[in-house]
Amino acid sequence: MLPVLEAFFNFVVMDKVAFIINPFSAKKNYQPFLNELKTKVNNPLYYVSESIPGTEEFIQAHFEEVDIFVAIGGDGTISTVAKSLINTEKILAIFPAGSGNGFSNETQFSKNLDELLEKIKAKNSRKIDTFTVNDRLSINVSGTGFDGKVVKEFEKTSRGFKNYIKVSLKTFFNYKPIKVKFFDEKYQQYNGRYLMMNIANTRQFGNNAYIAPKASKSDGLVDMVLVKKFPLTYSALFAFRMFTKRLKDDEYVTYLPVSEISFKVNTKNWHLDGEFNKIKSPIHVKVQPSSLSILI
């Protein structure tokens, strides 16, 4: 195809696409992506986000003219963009640029811009589930307890997988289990103390750490994962199973597939898709079935 025609073709196809960039993701090194985008898409519509409200305002300002919103960042960025697209026909696409990229991994988005542009041209999409924690959106994995504390401390670092491991190890030895109390009688047998509680819409935290290997983002359920504090001798087995998709119910790990559940927990420290949040009990988790359109 002649270069002029190719540029025109890209312009026609991309005129209903917006790219939203988190400049703090990927170690603040977003410029190479933006440079590549400008060489492959003629006059792309993009926004380098300054804040969550700024992102929301950009989406609303271009909502009528844009069909596909592309989030460039990690799970927190993706969740922020997705929030404005819930229960609409607008489509979410992703260019992963976070430290873990759990949701991107689970939805088959890679760091190959050409692949992404081909998907955008095809414009095929499917509906997936999301869920809320006290009306706050989550698209991937959220939780409280040990990992909520880890995310709180992790955000004080320069991020990255190595820092996540360092913070995790340091936190593990000092962390006191959380106390969970369920309201529904059929779940009260699970009342007790736990190292952490996770709510998984997809299978992994990120970095291919599969906390819920049987979770599905399109079954109308989330997997609630209750993990008791385990001895150091079990930690290697836990890690091995998590990174090989083999975690399962045992004396330390319990899986509860639910569409809705309420409980109390004696901490306000949560992470929602890897972003630290303060959330006060009582907690109400609810699945929103087929609520988000995602590019495939």
Solvent accessible surface area in square Angstrom, and as a share of the most:
residue,aa,sasa,rsa
1,M,162,0.72
2,L,123,0.61
3,P,105,0.66
4,V,121,0.69
5,L,98,0.49
6,E,86,0.39
7,A,42,0.32
8,F,127,0.53
9,F,86,0.36
10,N,17,0.09
11,F,87,0.36
12,V,74,0.42
13,V,40,0.23
14,M,9,0.04
15,D,83,0.43
16,K,103,0.44
17,V,3,0.02
18,A,0,0.00
19,F,1,0.00
20,I,1,0.00
21,I,0,0.00
22,N,39,0.20
23,P,20,0.12
24,F,131,0.54
25,S,15,0.09
26,A,43,0.33
27,K,175,0.74
28,K,138,0.58
29,N,94,0.48
30,Y,56,0.21
31,Q,82,0.36
32,P,72,0.45
33,F,16,0.07
34,L,9,0.04
35,N,75,0.38
36,E,63,0.28
37,L,0,0.00
38,K,97,0.41
39,T,113,0.65
40,K,63,0.27
41,V,2,0.01
42,N,76,0.39
43,N,121,0.62
44,P,18,0.11
45,L,56,0.28
46,Y,73,0.28
47,Y,46,0.18
48,V,42,0.24
49,S,15,0.09
50,E,147,0.66
51,S,52,0.34
52,I,104,0.53
53,P,78,0.49
54,G,14,0.13
55,T,5,0.03
56,E,49,0.22
57,E,118,0.53
58,F,23,0.10
59,I,0,0.00
60,Q,110,0.49
61,A,76,0.59
62,H,40,0.18
63,F,38,0.16
64,E,158,0.71
65,E,89,0.40
66,V,0,0.00
67,D,33,0.17
68,I,3,0.01
69,F,0,0.00
70,V,0,0.00
71,A,0,0.00
72,I,4,0.02
73,G,0,0.00
74,G,10,0.10
75,D,16,0.08
76,G,10,0.10
77,T,17,0.10
78,I,0,0.00
79,S,15,0.09
80,T,23,0.13
81,V,0,0.00
82,A,0,0.00
83,K,120,0.51
84,S,22,0.14
85,L,0,0.00
86,I,30,0.15
87,N,111,0.57
88,T,37,0.21
89,E,141,0.63
90,K,28,0.12
91,I,13,0.07
92,L,0,0.00
93,A,0,0.00
94,I,0,0.00
95,F,21,0.09
96,P,5,0.03
97,A,11,0.08
98,G,20,0.20
99,S,43,0.28
100,G,19,0.18
101,N,19,0.10
102,G,0,0.00
103,F,0,0.00
104,S,0,0.00
105,N,57,0.29
106,E,8,0.03
107,T,10,0.06
108,Q,128,0.57
109,F,11,0.05
110,S,50,0.32
111,K,132,0.56
112,N,64,0.33
113,L,4,0.02
114,D,73,0.38
115,E,90,0.40
116,L,5,0.02
117,L,11,0.06
118,E,105,0.47
119,K,45,0.19
120,I,3,0.02
121,K,65,0.28
122,A,60,0.46
123,K,93,0.39
124,N,82,0.42
125,S,48,0.31
126,R,97,0.35
127,K,72,0.31
128,I,1,0.00
129,D,2,0.01
130,T,0,0.00
131,F,0,0.00
132,T,21,0.12
133,V,0,0.00
134,N,47,0.24
135,D,134,0.69
136,R,100,0.37
137,L,23,0.12
138,S,0,0.00
139,I,0,0.00
140,N,1,0.01
141,V,2,0.01
142,S,0,0.00
143,G,0,0.00
144,T,0,0.00
145,G,0,0.00
146,F,24,0.10
147,D,4,0.02
148,G,0,0.00
149,K,63,0.27
150,V,1,0.00
151,V,8,0.04
152,K,61,0.26
153,E,46,0.21
154,F,9,0.04
155,E,69,0.31
156,K,147,0.62
157,T,51,0.29
158,S,94,0.61
159,R,83,0.30
160,G,20,0.19
161,F,90,0.37
162,K,163,0.69
163,N,37,0.19
164,Y,60,0.23
165,I,70,0.35
166,K,136,0.58
167,V,19,0.11
168,S,19,0.12
169,L,106,0.53
170,K,156,0.66
171,T,13,0.07
172,F,25,0.10
173,F,121,0.50
174,N,117,0.60
175,Y,35,0.13
176,K,168,0.71
177,P,43,0.27
178,I,6,0.03
179,K,108,0.46
180,V,1,0.01
181,K,105,0.45
182,F,1,0.00
183,F,93,0.39
184,D,64,0.33
185,E,145,0.65
186,K,132,0.56
187,Y,32,0.12
188,Q,77,0.34
189,Q,142,0.63
190,Y,57,0.22
191,N,58,0.30
192,G,26,0.25
193,R,142,0.52
194,Y,10,0.04
195,L,2,0.01
196,M,9,0.04
197,M,0,0.00
198,N,0,0.00
199,I,0,0.00
200,A,0,0.00
201,N,0,0.00
202,T,2,0.01
203,R,71,0.26
204,Q,1,0.01
205,F,45,0.19
206,G,5,0.05
207,N,51,0.26
208,N,78,0.40
209,A,9,0.07
210,Y,15,0.06
211,I,0,0.00
212,A,0,0.00
213,P,25,0.15
214,K,184,0.78
215,A,12,0.09
216,S,42,0.27
217,K,35,0.15
218,S,59,0.38
219,D,73,0.38
220,G,20,0.19
221,L,64,0.32
222,V,1,0.01
223,D,17,0.09
224,M,0,0.00
225,V,0,0.00
226,L,0,0.00
227,V,0,0.00
228,K,91,0.39
229,K,70,0.30
230,F,16,0.07
231,P,65,0.41
232,L,110,0.55
233,T,126,0.73
234,Y,22,0.08
235,S,34,0.22
236,A,76,0.59
237,L,74,0.37
238,F,13,0.06
239,A,40,0.31
240,F,106,0.44
241,R,42,0.15
242,M,25,0.11
243,F,84,0.35
244,T,51,0.30
245,K,99,0.42
246,R,144,0.53
247,L,7,0.04
248,K,113,0.48
249,D,84,0.44
250,D,49,0.25
251,E,129,0.58
252,Y,42,0.16
253,V,0,0.00
254,T,31,0.18
255,Y,34,0.13
256,L,13,0.06
257,P,82,0.51
258,V,4,0.03
259,S,58,0.37
260,E,84,0.37
261,I,8,0.04
262,S,35,0.22
263,F,0,0.00
264,K,89,0.38
265,V,9,0.05
266,N,97,0.50
267,T,26,0.15
268,K,102,0.43
269,N,28,0.15
270,W,0,0.00
271,H,7,0.03
272,L,14,0.07
273,D,6,0.03
274,G,27,0.26
275,E,66,0.30
276,F,50,0.21
277,N,32,0.17
278,K,108,0.46
279,I,2,0.01
280,K,145,0.61
281,S,26,0.17
282,P,83,0.52
283,I,1,0.01
284,H,73,0.33
285,V,0,0.00
286,K,99,0.42
287,V,7,0.04
288,Q,45,0.20
289,P,88,0.55
290,S,64,0.41
291,S,1,0.00
292,L,0,0.00
293,S,6,0.04
294,I,3,0.01
295,L,1,0.01
296,I,92,0.47
